[in-house]
């Protein structure tokens, strides 16, 4: 008590009338919107002062005798004790009052109990989902991986091992471990394009070929086959791939145009007519010309076509003649066939994978596609009728060439030898006579025949279908092919050697060894080679010693995945929804998950970015490319929906087909205890918390993994026992603040009592939940369950969708939502309320744009949510199920803006920066953290300053920079500067301040869902200070 200012004695003992006054109960007033209530009627001092004042109250004469106010007086000690007791009671009364309101409650248990009044259960969290790719041992038979097979993650420092279990059984095979796209294809060499080929690939690095060597292309079998000749221009050896590229000399423009015109004329004219035969002979002769313009001129001269003869002829013949005239009179040019910034980088890197069906049961299919001509269902049905072919059919089918246009390419041969005929260098026939000159009296030569040359048949004994070379050539073998070119004396001839013999010969006045080649005759009346005249013999060149060249398959350079922006087609016919494999694969069925991974080629400036996509098979086709001669059967995977979102470098692509969905959590089986029919409301606690809840398309968005059996009879969980009958086998669960789950049974009135038994209550459940399950890609690599034949496991994609149990503040915001949507979605706001109360979702906002509802979500604690996650799929399905069926729904994950702040802080006297800075940082991270910010909520400079100014010890604040960074701006910081080096932070600061050098913007705009300039629908933005990047919040002490 205070003393009297006049006498200095205790106020209650003096006679000046300054007695103490009663101060309790205090007046209580609480305005709306407060985060805490003032509900105390007094404190210790208030209660003590009131009781001391009552000692002097005239209305209480019995206390008048207690005049002492000394602290050691027993009466005063009693008053003090009651003041302490009243202070404690008033404190807890205030706390109880605060805990009775959702806005002011500070205990999670209070929020939990208040939520139960609305039949709202705090969300227990949700397990993450991931897709696992298994690898099967080589030579292992097909393996069935059961549902519940466990795989574990390799923890990083500071982490714990996480267990995942497969959600469904998986049939796995070694052949499906790593499927590869088709990398090569047969070279497209046909009679139609042999004259225009610019290169030939050979599966050898030691071809021995050099420029101007001749290559013989043979289509079909002789004598009906059509040969063509091309000359080598250069040879490029590729040791890495074990092959060589032969660049071919181009056909002259004149010859190429005439060949094209001849093909058209031959196709249009009736077979067997003299005109058609003459044009076809010219056509074959041009093909054997090898690009030599002189041979074209000679062939046209021998062809004997005259303009007058064709003027009244068939239209195709006239068209051919006009083409010839144009070729000679034109310029000889041949028209080639038509060819097929940073914003692009940002768009490529942030592109989302396409949304796939939730499971195989939701895959939309048609009978035409399922049983089409190319469908894999047909050979599968065949194997049902002939099961003995199961192990050999696909292997044999894949190795048999299917596509062979007529006539097919018989082979490509290098003609290693060029030799003249025997006698080509024989001297002319000369005679000796007497010289009439008496001075010399000698002999002189003279010409014995008018032409001065030998007769090839009479003098040389040349025979039809026999070619005799000028020397011995051991490399010429029977069965080989040879090309006979006689220059201007006749068209070139391709023949096959029946028998080859090296022997001595004397003819035409010379002698030596010769290689006699007997040619194959098609029949008794036709000769391949007519015995030549001596002029023809001297001009003839024989190209022999043919060697078959092993053709290499052509490397497919097309990308895999989505088509390019220009939509140009690919040679393989692949697209975002189709991928041809490198062979025939059996057993893959529609509805199966596969993961496509590789290096992306759609990121500008680099192909080092790797990615993986989850897609579902809509169909599997088996077939060949009809345009490729000798093509074999290949499997084509048809992907569901839009297929692949990215483009990949073909030779880096791997398709994992042993893929199965898995969820976070480890299975447990434990005996809870013994039932007693005499006990009411029996309860048991699960021994391995936390209980796993998986995502589901329910109103709550989650489903428990708990299965409970009593005496081997299953009991079912219900939300409230008040609504079940006396004999219904139901139970309820409750989870406390420590994550322990209690199972409670009925009392015989509301829910059946447990039957009496010994350890007859058995629970099967999984434990493990929340954000620890959001592991990185490639982190799940330990096999806890190893079926026979399984080698290893990996997760090519990260796990996502895991969320922790609902916190107090999250529940405070979400409990009122339980009475808003009420399991049906009518207004646009209902979509946002429903999504926000869905398990694993932290924030949601909805807006109607055009003819659809766009819903933007953010995961609890901003946990990642991928379109392939169970949470995303189940939420989208629930929105469609409970919403307007005629109103499309678009679901997107928030677009992040990272707030950036730089400020100087002035301190009050006697305060240290080391203690103030952490307090200011903590206040800002709380006020501008994820939990306190809403989607599309702008950030204001005024609230930033107010938050910092409210911290104890802060005198004033000077904000230097205030803005935000999005993904595009961040990536721009990695762009090259003017000097070619990595960009510095100057460009970033332009976006941070978003103002002039002397002005800080009053607000940072945060956009709602909208259509951008390109017409793309963008999700709503969410801006907050990321706590894991401290450099976004720069605080400095202001110095004088």
Secondary structure by P-SEA (a helix, b strand, c coil): ccccccccccccccccccccccccccbbbbcccccccccccccaaaaaaaaaaaaacccccccccccccccccaaaaaaaaaaaaaaaaaaaaaaaaaaacccccccaaaaaaaaaaaccccccbbbbbbbbbbbbccccccccccccbbbbbbccccccbbbbbbccccccccccccccccccccccccccccccccccccccccccccccbbbbbbccccccbbbbbbbbcbbbbbccccbbbbbbccccaaaaaaaaaaaaaaaacccccaaaaaaaaaaaaaaaccccaaaaaaaaaaacccccccccccaaaaaaaaaaaaaaaccccccccccccaaaaaaaaacccccccccccccccccccccccccaaaaaaaaaacccccccaaaaaaacccccccccccbbbbbcbbbbccccccccbbbbbbbccccccbbbbbbccccccccccccccccccccccccccccccccbbbbbbccccccbbbbbbcbbbbbbbccccbbbbbbbbbbbbccccccccccccaaaaaacccccbbbbbbcccccccccccccccccccccccccccccccccccccccccbbbbbbcccccccccccccbbbbbbbcbbbbbcccccccccbbbbbbbcccccccccccccccccccbbbbbbbbbbbbbcbbbbccccbbbbbbccccbbbbbccccccccccbbbbcccbbbbbcccccccccccbbbbbbbccccbbbbbbbccccccccccccccbbbbbbbbbccccccccccccccccccccccccccccccccccccccaaaaaaccccccccccccccaaaaaaaaaaccccccbbbbbcccbbbbbbbcccccccccccaaaaaaaaaaaaaccccbbbbbbcbbbbbbbbbbbbbbcccccaaaaaaaaaaaaaaaaccccccccbbbbaaaaaaaaaaccccccccccccccccaaaaaaaaccccccccccaaaaaaaaacccccccccbbbbbcccccccccccccccccccccccccbbbbcccc
